[in-house]
Amino acid sequence: MKIGLVLSGGGARGIAHLGVVKALQEMGIQFDQIAGTSAGAITGALIAQGYSPDESLKIIESSSFVRHLRPAWNRMGLLRIDTAIELYRKYLPHDSFEGLQIPLHVLAVDLNDGEQVVFEQGELIRPVLASCCLPGIFEPMLINKRQFVDGGVLNNLPVEIIENKVDVIIGSHCNVLGPRKPVTSMRGVIERSLVLAVQSKTRERFAKCTVLIEPPQLAQYGTTDIGKARELFRVGYQYTRSMTEQIEKTLNRPRVEIE
């Protein structure tokens, strides 16, 4: 039975994907295909490379991603994300989809054509970063003379990419809606509005997942809460562990005892 893992976008909350993966691996679940967009593209690339969830968390905590960003001067965004390419080459030195241990599929959006584009061959790092180019924050990523922005703009849970390649799909969705404290800033208004817009397009894809993992606690975290990486990791892990019986029953797998 081939198992596919689909990882949503959600900013810093995407770190919860790593906790989800750790819990799934403890159940003896391995992945034959991984698809991701935005934050899910980054965590997916690390897992597909062969890093453990704990190793991936340490990479995120120590890499100081924000420190590698530079202002954009062409008024298409506040920051340039391509300046982080060298940072990721440290952890993905081959810089190719073919060099990964697990097939990875990354979704980004062609800003001019308004189309979803799947990257799964050739150069790796630029497409992963392109998938994270949140409009208005990051300058679009230029690949082959095409401008790309965050894949979550059109598809924040890209199930379709691998649904015909696997037998079952496990979806990890971190862009969670739920009650939060009242919004008190312009950034909060923008962030909340984006979450609402993206979520409305994602619901229909939930039904395509054999197993959907969506920790409700993530609603209490913002997309920029990178400083709470350990908490986010723990939320993903603990919630997925609480679903062990349901997941194993759905996948018709024998129970794995964790020491």
N, C-alpha and C positions, 0 to 999 in steps of 0.2 A: 504494500500500500504506500503510495507516494503522498507525502505531506507537504503542503505549501504554507508558508508563513507570510502574512500581509501586515505591514506596519504603517500606521497612519502618521500624518504630520501632527504637530501640536507644540512646536517650540521646545522649551526646556522639559516639558512634560513627556517628551519622547524618551527621556532617560528611563521612564517606567517600563519601556519595552524591554530593557535589559533585565530587569527583575522578572518580567513575564517569561522571558526566554530561559533564565536560570531555573525557574520553577518547572517549566516544561521539560527541560533537559533532565532534571531530577526524576521526572516521571518516565524517563527513557525515550522521550520523543526527540527524534532528529528530523531535520528539514531537508527536503530534496530541491525546493525552490524557494526563493525569498523575493518579495516585491515590496517596494517602499516608496514613499514620497516625503519630501521635506525632512523633518527630523527622523522619520522612518527610513529614509535613504541613508542617512549617516549611520544610525545604529545597525541597519541591515548590512552595510558595507563592512563594518567591524566584525559582525558575527560571521558573515560570509567569508571573510579573510581567515577566520579560524581563531580569533580572540575569544576567550571565555567572557561571559557577561561581567564578571568581576574585573577582569583585565580591561575590558572596554570602559567600565566605569572609571577606573583609574586613569585611563587615557583622557577621557573627557574632563576629569577633575584637574589634571596636570597640564593640559595643553593650552590653557588660556586662549581659547579661540577668539574672544573679543579683542584681545591685545594685538592680534594679527590683522584686524580690519583697518581700513584706511578711509578717510572721507572721499566721497565722490564729488567731482567738480563739474559734472555735465548736467546736473539737475534732473537726472533720471532716478535718483535715489540718494539717500543720505550717506550710505556706506558702500564701499567696494568689497565684494566677497571673494574676488579672484586673488586677492593678496594672501588668502589663507591656503592657497594651493600647496606651497612648500611645506606648511605644517602637516598636511595630510600625507604628503609623500614620505614623511618620516615613518608613518604607520602602514602605508600602502605603497611600498617602494616600486612595485612593478607597474602601478598606475594603469591596470587593465582589468576588464571584466574577466578575461580568460585566465588571469592569475589567481582568481578567487577559488576557494575550496568548494563553495556552494554557488550554483548559478543565481545571479542577482539581476533584478529588473528594476530600473529606476524611472520614475515618471516626472517629467517637467512639462511646462506649457510654453509653446511658441507664442510669444506675445503678439506678433503681427498677424499670424494666420489664425490665432485663437484655437489651436489644436493641441491635443495631448500627444506627447512624443515619448516613446519608450526607448530608453537607452539600455542595451544589454550586451554590446560588443565594443571592442576597441577601448579608447581612453575612458578611464573610470572617474577620476577625481573631479574634473570639471563638470560632468553631468550630475554627480552627487551634489556639488555645490549649487549648480543651476536649479536643482530641485528644491533648494532652500531659499531661493531669492524672493523673499517676501516683498511684493510690490510696495513702493513708497519708502521702504527701509533700505533695501539693497538695490544697487544698480543691476539691471538685467545682465545675465551671463551671456557672452557672445561665443557661440560654437558654430563653426562652419558658416559664418556670416549671418546667423540667425540669433535673435534675442530670446532668451529663455527666462521664465520666472517660475516661482514656486508651483509645484505640481498640485498642491492642495487647492489652488484657485479653481480648478475644474474637477478634481478627483482626489479626495483626501484619504480614500481607502481603496487603492487600485486592485481590486479583486480580479477584474476582468483579464489582467495581464497574464495570470497564471492559471485561471480556472480550468483551462483545457489541457494543462500540463500535469495536473495532480489529481489524486482521488478525493482528498479532503483538504479543506482550507481552514487554517486557524487565523483569525483576524485579531490583531491587537490594536485597539482604538483608544487613543489618549486625549482626544479633543473633546472632553466630556462636558456636557451641560449639567447644570445643577444650581441649587441656591448658593449665592455668594453674598458677601457684604456689599452694600450699595456702592456703586461706582462713584468715585470722587475726583477723577482727573480726566483730562482729554485723552491721555494714553489709554486709560481704562475703558473709555467709551469706544475708542477705535478697536482695542483688543477684543472686547466683548462682542462688538458688532461683527468682527471677522469670524469669531467662533460661531456665532449664530448663522451667518451666511454659509459657512463651510458645512456646518452640521446639517443644514436643511437638504444639502445635496448628497449627504452620506448615508442617510437612513435606509434608502432603498438597497444599498450594498450590504447592509448587515445581514439580510436574509440569505445572501450567497455564501456566508461563512458557515462551515460545519460547526465550528466553535467560535464564539465571539467573546473576547475578554476586554472588558471596559470598566476598570476600577472606578467606582463613583467618587472616591476620595479625591481623585485628580481634579475635580471641579473646584476644589479649594486652592489650587495652585495656578499661578499665571504662566504665560508662555515665556516669560523672561526670568523665571525663578531658578536660574542655573546654580545659584548658591545653595539650593536645597536638593542637590543631586542625590545625596544619600537617602534622603526622605523619599524622593520620587522613585528611586530604585526599590526601596523597601515596600512602598505602596503596591507597585506592580508585582513584586514577588509574593507578598502575603496574600493579596487578593487571588492570584492564580493558584496558590497552594490551597486556598479555601475552596477552589473549584475542582480539586483533584478527582473526587469521586465522579462528578458530572462529566469531566473531560474524558476520563478513562472509560466510562460507560458509553459515551457518545462515539469514541474511537474504537470501542470494543477491544480494549487492551487490558491485560492482567495488571492488577494493582502492584505498584512498586513501593516497597517499604524503604523509607529514608531513615538512616541512622542518625 
